[in-house]
Amino acid sequence: MFDPNDWENYEAEDLERIDALDRDLIPIFKQWYEEYYWEEHKSVENAIEKFQDYFFGIYDNTEAFAQEIVDEQVDRSIPAIFLDYFDYKAYARDLFLDSFTDMELPDGRIAVFSYR
């Protein structure tokens, strides 16, 4: 069984799967697995697949994530001046009510995950 508190005693195959992740993502995967995932699921392979499916990225805060979503989705025919009036804080609050969750990282930034 995969025990997130004892990384040294995993099967070699599981460690290879974890090591296959991008090096920068391994600490985030471990934190996510320990905090959110391991009680429900015991398979490392399944955990890595879910992590890759759910992980959206690392952001300074929820508002920065909301701004990126708007920037990607806004129709470029709308004058940029209107975006000055967009309430990113309110939009971030709505996004994180039922579509996304965040996990605080040791450096103060957040990792964002979707609810799928």
VOMIBA-303341 format. One record per residue: residue number from 1; residue in one letter; y, z, x of N, C-alpha, C in turn. Coordinates in Angstrom, 3 decimals. Layout:
<node i="NUM" aa="a" n_v="Y" n_w="Z" n_u="X" ca_v="Y" ca_w="Z" ca_u="X" c_v="Y" c_w="Z" c_u="X"/>
...
***
This chain:
<node i="1" aa="m" n_v="-1.193" n_w="0.000" n_u="0.829" ca_v="0.000" ca_w="0.000" ca_u="0.000" c_v="1.251" c_w="0.000" c_u="0.869"/>
<node i="2" aa="f" n_v="2.260" n_w="-0.606" n_u="0.348" ca_v="3.543" ca_w="-0.721" ca_u="1.044" c_v="4.367" c_w="0.522" c_u="0.764"/>
<node i="3" aa="d" n_v="4.653" n_w="1.284" n_u="1.795" ca_v="5.455" ca_w="2.501" ca_u="1.656" c_v="6.761" c_w="2.303" c_u="2.401"/>
<node i="4" aa="p" n_v="7.878" n_w="2.215" n_u="1.698" ca_v="9.149" ca_w="1.913" ca_u="2.352" c_v="9.614" c_w="3.006" c_u="3.308"/>
<node i="5" aa="n" n_v="9.031" n_w="4.178" n_u="3.227" ca_v="9.428" ca_w="5.257" ca_u="4.129" c_v="8.647" c_w="5.245" c_u="5.432"/>
<node i="6" aa="d" n_v="7.688" n_w="4.341" n_u="5.560" ca_v="6.827" ca_w="4.320" ca_u="6.736" c_v="6.624" c_w="2.880" c_u="7.204"/>
<node i="7" aa="w" n_v="7.667" n_w="2.254" n_u="7.687" ca_v="7.635" ca_w="0.844" ca_u="8.064" c_v="6.663" c_w="0.561" c_u="9.209"/>
<node i="8" aa="e" n_v="6.307" n_w="1.561" n_u="9.988" ca_v="5.444" ca_w="1.330" ca_u="11.143" c_v="3.976" c_w="1.134" c_u="10.763"/>
<node i="9" aa="n" n_v="3.584" n_w="1.553" n_u="9.569" ca_v="2.167" ca_w="1.504" ca_u="9.200" c_v="1.814" c_w="0.396" c_u="8.216"/>
<node i="10" aa="y" n_v="2.519" n_w="-0.716" n_u="8.267" ca_v="2.205" ca_w="-1.815" ca_u="7.370" c_v="1.175" c_w="-2.738" c_u="7.973"/>
<node i="11" aa="e" n_v="0.544" n_w="-3.462" n_u="7.123" ca_v="-0.373" ca_w="-4.505" ca_u="7.572" c_v="0.416" c_w="-5.550" c_u="8.344"/>
<node i="12" aa="a" n_v="-0.196" n_w="-6.126" n_u="9.348" ca_v="0.468" ca_w="-7.146" ca_u="10.171" c_v="0.971" c_w="-8.300" c_u="9.307"/>
<node i="13" aa="e" n_v="0.186" n_w="-8.676" n_u="8.318" ca_v="0.562" ca_w="-9.787" ca_u="7.426" c_v="1.852" c_w="-9.464" c_u="6.672"/>
<node i="14" aa="d" n_v="1.993" n_w="-8.234" n_u="6.201" ca_v="3.208" ca_w="-7.825" ca_u="5.498" c_v="4.407" c_w="-7.826" c_u="6.432"/>
<node i="15" aa="l" n_v="4.216" n_w="-7.333" n_u="7.636" ca_v="5.310" ca_w="-7.322" ca_u="8.602" c_v="5.745" c_w="-8.739" c_u="8.955"/>
<node i="16" aa="e" n_v="4.799" n_w="-9.657" n_u="9.040" ca_v="5.143" ca_w="-11.060" ca_u="9.314" c_v="5.977" c_w="-11.632" c_u="8.182"/>
<node i="17" aa="r" n_v="5.629" n_w="-11.279" n_u="6.951" ca_v="6.412" ca_w="-11.756" ca_u="5.802" c_v="7.839" c_w="-11.220" c_u="5.854"/>
<node i="18" aa="i" n_v="7.968" n_w="-9.942" n_u="6.179" ca_v="9.293" ca_w="-9.339" ca_u="6.282" c_v="10.070" c_w="-9.982" c_u="7.429"/>
<node i="19" aa="d" n_v="9.407" n_w="-10.180" n_u="8.568" ca_v="10.069" ca_w="-10.782" ca_u="9.723" c_v="10.475" c_w="-12.229" c_u="9.474"/>
<node i="20" aa="a" n_v="9.867" n_w="-12.880" n_u="8.497" ca_v="10.216" ca_w="-14.264" ca_u="8.175" c_v="11.578" c_w="-14.358" c_u="7.485"/>
<node i="21" aa="l" n_v="12.069" n_w="-13.234" n_u="6.961" ca_v="13.404" ca_w="-13.228" ca_u="6.368" c_v="14.442" c_w="-13.453" c_u="7.455"/>
<node i="22" aa="d" n_v="15.584" n_w="-13.932" n_u="7.079" ca_v="16.708" ca_w="-14.046" ca_u="7.995" c_v="16.953" c_w="-12.668" c_u="8.608"/>
<node i="23" aa="r" n_v="17.121" n_w="-12.608" n_u="9.904" ca_v="17.285" ca_w="-11.334" ca_u="10.624" c_v="18.385" c_w="-10.452" c_u="10.014"/>
<node i="24" aa="d" n_v="19.467" n_w="-11.047" n_u="9.578" ca_v="20.560" ca_w="-10.274" ca_u="8.991" c_v="20.181" c_w="-9.669" c_u="7.643"/>
<node i="25" aa="l" n_v="19.183" n_w="-10.255" n_u="6.981" ca_v="18.796" ca_w="-9.774" ca_u="5.654" c_v="17.727" c_w="-8.687" c_u="5.693"/>
<node i="26" aa="i" n_v="17.050" n_w="-8.513" n_u="6.801" ca_v="15.956" ca_w="-7.537" ca_u="6.864" c_v="16.438" c_w="-6.128" c_u="6.530"/>
<node i="27" aa="p" n_v="17.539" n_w="-5.627" n_u="7.110" ca_v="17.985" ca_w="-4.271" ca_u="6.720" c_v="18.374" c_w="-4.182" c_u="5.245"/>
<node i="28" aa="i" n_v="18.933" n_w="-5.256" n_u="4.703" ca_v="19.318" ca_w="-5.266" ca_u="3.287" c_v="18.068" c_w="-5.271" c_u="2.421"/>
<node i="29" aa="f" n_v="17.058" n_w="-6.060" n_u="2.811" ca_v="15.781" ca_w="-6.072" ca_u="2.083" c_v="15.171" c_w="-4.673" c_u="2.084"/>
<node i="30" aa="k" n_v="15.129" n_w="-4.038" n_u="3.245" ca_v="14.532" ca_w="-2.700" ca_u="3.335" c_v="15.262" c_w="-1.712" c_u="2.436"/>
<node i="31" aa="q" n_v="16.586" n_w="-1.730" n_u="2.462" ca_v="17.365" ca_w="-0.821" ca_u="1.620" c_v="17.108" c_w="-1.118" c_u="0.147"/>
<node i="32" aa="w" n_v="17.127" n_w="-2.391" n_u="-0.225" ca_v="16.875" ca_w="-2.788" ca_u="-1.620" c_v="15.484" c_w="-2.351" c_u="-2.057"/>
<node i="33" aa="y" n_v="14.515" n_w="-2.576" n_u="-1.204" ca_v="13.140" ca_w="-2.219" ca_u="-1.540" c_v="13.017" c_w="-0.708" c_u="-1.731"/>
<node i="34" aa="e" n_v="13.604" n_w="0.071" n_u="-0.848" ca_v="13.519" ca_w="1.522" ca_u="-0.931" c_v="14.248" c_w="2.073" c_u="-2.147"/>
<node i="35" aa="e" n_v="15.421" n_w="1.513" n_u="-2.454" ca_v="16.250" ca_w="2.064" ca_u="-3.522" c_v="15.910" c_w="1.552" c_u="-4.913"/>
<node i="36" aa="y" n_v="15.475" n_w="0.305" n_u="-4.995" ca_v="15.368" ca_w="-0.308" ca_u="-6.323" c_v="14.010" c_w="-0.868" c_u="-6.685"/>
<node i="37" aa="y" n_v="13.188" n_w="-1.155" n_u="-5.747" ca_v="12.043" ca_w="-1.993" ca_u="-6.058" c_v="10.703" c_w="-1.307" c_u="-5.923"/>
<node i="38" aa="w" n_v="10.482" n_w="-0.520" n_u="-4.931" ca_v="9.148" ca_w="-0.110" ca_u="-4.538" c_v="8.385" c_w="0.692" c_u="-5.578"/>
<node i="39" aa="e" n_v="9.037" n_w="1.437" n_u="-6.429" ca_v="8.301" ca_w="2.227" ca_u="-7.408" c_v="7.616" c_w="1.347" c_u="-8.449"/>
<node i="40" aa="e" n_v="8.225" n_w="0.224" n_u="-8.765" ca_v="7.668" ca_w="-0.675" ca_u="-9.768" c_v="6.575" c_w="-1.573" c_u="-9.221"/>
<node i="41" aa="h" n_v="6.748" n_w="-2.034" n_u="-8.024" ca_v="5.880" ca_w="-3.067" ca_u="-7.478" c_v="5.380" c_w="-2.644" c_u="-6.106"/>
<node i="42" aa="k" n_v="4.165" n_w="-2.995" n_u="-5.805" ca_v="3.587" ca_w="-2.567" ca_u="-4.544" c_v="3.351" c_w="-3.709" c_u="-3.565"/>
<node i="43" aa="s" n_v="3.448" n_w="-4.933" n_u="-3.976" ca_v="3.161" ca_w="-6.080" ca_u="-3.116" c_v="4.393" c_w="-6.482" c_u="-2.299"/>
<node i="44" aa="v" n_v="4.233" n_w="-6.526" n_u="-0.987" ca_v="5.323" ca_w="-6.968" ca_u="-0.124" c_v="5.655" c_w="-8.418" c_u="-0.402"/>
<node i="45" aa="e" n_v="4.650" n_w="-9.238" n_u="-0.560" ca_v="4.873" ca_w="-10.659" ca_u="-0.829" c_v="5.694" c_w="-10.841" c_u="-2.103"/>
<node i="46" aa="n" n_v="5.331" n_w="-10.134" n_u="-3.155" ca_v="6.063" ca_w="-10.211" ca_u="-4.413" c_v="7.492" c_w="-9.677" c_u="-4.244"/>
<node i="47" aa="a" n_v="7.635" n_w="-8.601" n_u="-3.489" ca_v="8.963" ca_w="-8.016" ca_u="-3.257" c_v="9.880" c_w="-9.006" c_u="-2.542"/>
<node i="48" aa="i" n_v="9.363" n_w="-9.686" n_u="-1.538" ca_v="10.176" ca_w="-10.658" ca_u="-0.803" c_v="10.588" c_w="-11.808" c_u="-1.708"/>
<node i="49" aa="e" n_v="9.667" n_w="-12.286" n_u="-2.526" ca_v="9.996" ca_w="-13.362" ca_u="-3.468" c_v="11.089" c_w="-12.917" c_u="-4.435"/>
<node i="50" aa="k" n_v="10.954" n_w="-11.718" n_u="-4.986" ca_v="11.969" ca_w="-11.202" ca_u="-5.922" c_v="13.307" c_w="-11.015" c_u="-5.218"/>
<node i="51" aa="f" n_v="13.277" n_w="-10.472" n_u="-4.007" ca_v="14.509" ca_w="-10.275" ca_u="-3.243" c_v="15.224" c_w="-11.611" c_u="-3.056"/>
<node i="52" aa="q" n_v="14.486" n_w="-12.632" n_u="-2.658" ca_v="15.094" ca_w="-13.945" ca_u="-2.436" c_v="15.606" c_w="-14.552" c_u="-3.735"/>
<node i="53" aa="d" n_v="14.923" n_w="-14.294" n_u="-4.837" ca_v="15.372" ca_w="-14.795" ca_u="-6.137" c_v="16.630" c_w="-14.072" c_u="-6.622"/>
<node i="54" aa="y" n_v="16.687" n_w="-12.757" n_u="-6.429" ca_v="17.756" ca_w="-11.940" ca_u="-6.990" c_v="18.997" c_w="-11.863" c_u="-6.114"/>
<node i="55" aa="f" n_v="18.850" n_w="-11.988" n_u="-4.818" ca_v="19.958" ca_w="-11.760" ca_u="-3.882" c_v="20.988" c_w="-12.882" c_u="-3.970"/>
<node i="56" aa="f" n_v="22.251" n_w="-12.504" n_u="-4.191" ca_v="23.338" ca_w="-13.478" ca_u="-4.267" c_v="24.175" c_w="-13.523" c_u="-3.004"/>
<node i="57" aa="g" n_v="24.318" n_w="-12.405" n_u="-2.339" ca_v="25.099" ca_w="-12.395" ca_u="-1.116" c_v="25.751" c_w="-11.052" c_u="-0.865"/>
<node i="58" aa="i" n_v="26.556" n_w="-11.018" n_u="0.190" ca_v="27.257" ca_w="-9.812" ca_u="0.595" c_v="28.755" c_w="-10.043" c_u="0.395"/>
<node i="59" aa="y" n_v="29.400" n_w="-9.062" n_u="-0.211" ca_v="30.818" ca_w="-9.187" ca_u="-0.553" c_v="31.549" c_w="-7.893" c_u="-0.212"/>
<node i="60" aa="d" n_v="32.865" n_w="-7.998" n_u="-0.085" ca_v="33.678" ca_w="-6.810" ca_u="0.179" c_v="33.670" c_w="-5.860" c_u="-1.012"/>
<node i="61" aa="n" n_v="33.637" n_w="-6.429" n_u="-2.232" ca_v="33.641" ca_w="-5.622" ca_u="-3.454" c_v="33.281" c_w="-6.528" c_u="-4.636"/>
<node i="62" aa="t" n_v="33.195" n_w="-5.947" n_u="-5.813" ca_v="32.809" ca_w="-6.721" ca_u="-6.997" c_v="33.860" c_w="-7.759" c_u="-7.369"/>
<node i="63" aa="e" n_v="35.122" n_w="-7.444" n_u="-7.123" ca_v="36.185" ca_w="-8.406" ca_u="-7.429" c_v="36.085" c_w="-9.648" c_u="-6.546"/>
<node i="64" aa="a" n_v="35.714" n_w="-9.476" n_u="-5.286" ca_v="35.545" ca_w="-10.628" ca_u="-4.389" c_v="34.410" c_w="-11.514" c_u="-4.886"/>
<node i="65" aa="f" n_v="33.351" n_w="-10.898" n_u="-5.389" ca_v="32.253" ca_w="-11.671" ca_u="-5.964" c_v="32.726" c_w="-12.434" c_u="-7.202"/>
<node i="66" aa="a" n_v="33.460" n_w="-11.753" n_u="-8.087" ca_v="33.964" ca_w="-12.400" ca_u="-9.298" c_v="34.875" c_w="-13.566" c_u="-8.943"/>
<node i="67" aa="q" n_v="35.695" n_w="-13.394" n_u="-7.930" ca_v="36.590" ca_w="-14.472" ca_u="-7.519" c_v="35.799" c_w="-15.673" c_u="-7.013"/>
<node i="68" aa="e" n_v="34.735" n_w="-15.431" n_u="-6.280" ca_v="33.911" ca_w="-16.550" ca_u="-5.810" c_v="33.267" c_w="-17.290" c_u="-6.982"/>
<node i="69" aa="i" n_v="32.789" n_w="-16.542" n_u="-7.970" ca_v="32.189" ca_w="-17.167" ca_u="-9.161" c_v="33.229" c_w="-18.042" c_u="-9.863"/>
<node i="70" aa="v" n_v="34.418" n_w="-17.523" n_u="-10.047" ca_v="35.481" ca_w="-18.295" ca_u="-10.710" c_v="35.819" c_w="-19.524" c_u="-9.883"/>
<node i="71" aa="d" n_v="35.990" n_w="-19.343" n_u="-8.583" ca_v="36.340" ca_w="-20.470" ca_u="-7.714" c_v="35.298" c_w="-21.578" c_u="-7.780"/>
<node i="72" aa="e" n_v="34.030" n_w="-21.204" n_u="-7.895" ca_v="32.962" ca_w="-22.199" ca_u="-7.963" c_v="32.882" c_w="-22.880" c_u="-9.322"/>
<node i="73" aa="q" n_v="33.272" n_w="-22.163" n_u="-10.375" ca_v="33.062" ca_w="-22.683" ca_u="-11.719" c_v="34.299" c_w="-23.256" c_u="-12.382"/>
<node i="74" aa="v" n_v="35.452" n_w="-22.930" n_u="-11.868" ca_v="36.675" ca_w="-23.374" ca_u="-12.532" c_v="36.836" c_w="-24.895" c_u="-12.385"/>
<node i="75" aa="d" n_v="37.261" n_w="-25.507" n_u="-13.429" ca_v="37.514" ca_w="-26.941" ca_u="-13.418" c_v="38.758" c_w="-27.202" c_u="-12.584"/>
<node i="76" aa="r" n_v="38.667" n_w="-28.027" n_u="-11.592" ca_v="39.774" ca_w="-28.249" ca_u="-10.662" c_v="40.956" c_w="-28.986" c_u="-11.293"/>
<node i="77" aa="s" n_v="40.820" n_w="-29.401" n_u="-12.540" ca_v="41.949" ca_w="-30.039" ca_u="-13.208" c_v="42.929" c_w="-28.987" c_u="-13.760"/>
<node i="78" aa="i" n_v="42.525" n_w="-27.731" n_u="-13.753" ca_v="43.415" ca_w="-26.655" ca_u="-14.183" c_v="44.331" c_w="-26.310" c_u="-13.009"/>
<node i="79" aa="p" n_v="45.613" n_w="-26.295" n_u="-13.211" ca_v="46.521" ca_w="-25.947" ca_u="-12.109" c_v="46.198" c_w="-24.570" c_u="-11.525"/>
<node i="80" aa="a" n_v="46.207" n_w="-24.487" n_u="-10.232" ca_v="45.869" ca_w="-23.252" ca_u="-9.530" c_v="46.784" c_w="-22.097" c_u="-9.909"/>
<node i="81" aa="i" n_v="47.987" n_w="-22.397" n_u="-10.348" ca_v="48.931" ca_w="-21.337" ca_u="-10.722" c_v="48.368" c_w="-20.448" c_u="-11.833"/>
<node i="82" aa="f" n_v="47.540" n_w="-21.003" n_u="-12.697" ca_v="46.961" ca_w="-20.208" ca_u="-13.777" c_v="45.977" c_w="-19.168" c_u="-13.254"/>
<node i="83" aa="l" n_v="45.359" n_w="-19.452" n_u="-12.117" ca_v="44.429" ca_w="-18.488" ca_u="-11.544" c_v="45.134" c_w="-17.226" c_u="-11.060"/>
<node i="84" aa="d" n_v="46.436" n_w="-17.327" n_u="-10.823" ca_v="47.203" ca_w="-16.144" ca_u="-10.433" c_v="47.210" c_w="-15.094" c_u="-11.550"/>
<node i="85" aa="y" n_v="46.960" n_w="-15.516" n_u="-12.768" ca_v="46.985" ca_w="-14.612" ca_u="-13.912" c_v="45.590" c_w="-14.188" c_u="-14.355"/>
<node i="86" aa="f" n_v="44.581" n_w="-14.661" n_u="-13.666" ca_v="43.199" ca_w="-14.327" ca_u="-14.026" c_v="42.905" c_w="-12.890" c_u="-13.611"/>
<node i="87" aa="d" n_v="42.279" n_w="-12.133" n_u="-14.494" ca_v="41.973" ca_w="-10.726" ca_u="-14.241" c_v="40.576" c_w="-10.604" c_u="-13.628"/>
<node i="88" aa="y" n_v="40.516" n_w="-10.685" n_u="-12.302" ca_v="39.233" ca_w="-10.624" ca_u="-11.594" c_v="38.558" c_w="-9.268" c_u="-11.752"/>
<node i="89" aa="k" n_v="39.349" n_w="-8.225" n_u="-11.841" ca_v="38.775" ca_w="-6.882" ca_u="-12.002" c_v="38.023" c_w="-6.776" c_u="-13.329"/>
<node i="90" aa="a" n_v="38.639" n_w="-7.257" n_u="-14.391" ca_v="37.997" ca_w="-7.224" ca_u="-15.711" c_v="36.773" c_w="-8.136" c_u="-15.741"/>
<node i="91" aa="y" n_v="36.900" n_w="-9.298" n_u="-15.133" ca_v="35.767" ca_w="-10.223" ca_u="-15.087" c_v="34.607" c_w="-9.620" c_u="-14.289"/>
<node i="92" aa="a" n_v="34.909" n_w="-8.971" n_u="-13.173" ca_v="33.870" ca_w="-8.319" ca_u="-12.371" c_v="33.182" c_w="-7.233" c_u="-13.196"/>
<node i="93" aa="r" n_v="33.974" n_w="-6.450" n_u="-13.906" ca_v="33.387" ca_w="-5.402" ca_u="-14.749" c_v="32.403" c_w="-6.009" c_u="-15.743"/>
<node i="94" aa="d" n_v="32.792" n_w="-7.114" n_u="-16.374" ca_v="31.916" ca_w="-7.766" ca_u="-17.348" c_v="30.665" c_w="-8.339" c_u="-16.695"/>
<node i="95" aa="l" n_v="30.819" n_w="-8.959" n_u="-15.528" ca_v="29.669" ca_w="-9.514" ca_u="-14.827" c_v="28.636" c_w="-8.445" c_u="-14.489"/>
<node i="96" aa="f" n_v="29.127" n_w="-7.264" n_u="-14.099" ca_v="28.230" ca_w="-6.207" ca_u="-13.655" c_v="27.740" c_w="-5.315" c_u="-14.797"/>
<node i="97" aa="l" n_v="28.108" n_w="-5.655" n_u="-16.026" ca_v="27.566" ca_w="-4.931" ca_u="-17.177" c_v="26.127" c_w="-5.344" c_u="-17.462"/>
<node i="98" aa="d" n_v="25.845" n_w="-6.646" n_u="-17.358" ca_v="24.494" ca_w="-7.077" ca_u="-17.743" c_v="23.934" c_w="-8.259" c_u="-16.963"/>
<node i="99" aa="s" n_v="24.705" n_w="-8.840" n_u="-16.074" ca_v="24.206" ca_w="-10.012" ca_u="-15.350" c_v="23.917" c_w="-9.734" c_u="-13.880"/>
<node i="100" aa="f" n_v="24.661" n_w="-8.800" n_u="-13.284" ca_v="24.530" ca_w="-8.542" ca_u="-11.857" c_v="24.545" c_w="-7.038" c_u="-11.588"/>
<node i="101" aa="t" n_v="24.017" n_w="-6.676" n_u="-10.439" ca_v="24.094" ca_w="-5.305" ca_u="-9.958" c_v="24.467" c_w="-5.344" c_u="-8.489"/>
<node i="102" aa="d" n_v="25.035" n_w="-4.260" n_u="-8.015" ca_v="25.404" ca_w="-4.219" ca_u="-6.604" c_v="24.776" c_w="-3.014" c_u="-5.927"/>
<node i="103" aa="m" n_v="24.609" n_w="-3.133" n_u="-4.641" ca_v="24.054" ca_w="-2.066" ca_u="-3.823" c_v="25.001" c_w="-1.860" c_u="-2.655"/>
<node i="104" aa="e" n_v="25.497" n_w="-0.637" n_u="-2.499" ca_v="26.425" ca_w="-0.366" ca_u="-1.407" c_v="25.683" c_w="-0.373" c_u="-0.083"/>
<node i="105" aa="l" n_v="26.256" n_w="-1.054" n_u="0.881" ca_v="25.679" ca_w="-1.153" ca_u="2.217" c_v="26.326" c_w="-0.119" c_u="3.128"/>
<node i="106" aa="p" n_v="25.653" n_w="0.214" n_u="4.225" ca_v="26.204" ca_w="1.225" ca_u="5.140" c_v="27.606" c_w="0.903" c_u="5.663"/>
<node i="107" aa="d" n_v="27.957" n_w="-0.380" n_u="5.748" ca_v="29.272" ca_w="-0.751" ca_u="6.278" c_v="30.369" c_w="-0.779" c_u="5.212"/>
<node i="108" aa="g" n_v="30.037" n_w="-0.359" n_u="3.977" ca_v="31.030" ca_w="-0.296" ca_u="2.909" c_v="31.079" c_w="-1.532" c_u="2.029"/>
<node i="109" aa="r" n_v="30.479" n_w="-2.619" n_u="2.468" ca_v="30.427" ca_w="-3.813" ca_u="1.620" c_v="29.313" c_w="-3.632" c_u="0.586"/>
<node i="110" aa="i" n_v="29.137" n_w="-4.631" n_u="-0.267" ca_v="28.084" ca_w="-4.569" ca_u="-1.277" c_v="27.187" c_w="-5.796" c_u="-1.176"/>
<node i="111" aa="a" n_v="25.931" n_w="-5.601" n_u="-1.515" ca_v="24.993" ca_w="-6.710" ca_u="-1.700" c_v="24.894" c_w="-6.904" c_u="-3.206"/>
<node i="112" aa="v" n_v="24.964" n_w="-8.149" n_u="-3.654" ca_v="24.938" ca_w="-8.445" ca_u="-5.091" c_v="23.602" c_w="-9.084" c_u="-5.436"/>
<node i="113" aa="f" n_v="23.038" n_w="-8.602" n_u="-6.555" ca_v="21.758" ca_w="-9.095" ca_u="-7.066" c_v="21.918" c_w="-9.449" c_u="-8.536"/>
<node i="114" aa="s" n_v="21.198" n_w="-10.465" n_u="-8.950" ca_v="21.217" ca_w="-10.835" ca_u="-10.364" c_v="20.123" c_w="-10.081" c_u="-11.096"/>
<node i="115" aa="y" n_v="20.267" n_w="-9.992" n_u="-12.414" ca_v="19.196" ca_w="-9.509" ca_u="-13.284" c_v="18.498" c_w="-10.745" c_u="-13.809"/>
<node i="116" aa="r" n_v="17.314" n_w="-11.026" n_u="-13.356" ca_v="16.603" ca_w="-12.205" ca_u="-13.875" c_v="15.411" c_w="-11.791" c_u="-14.661"/>
***
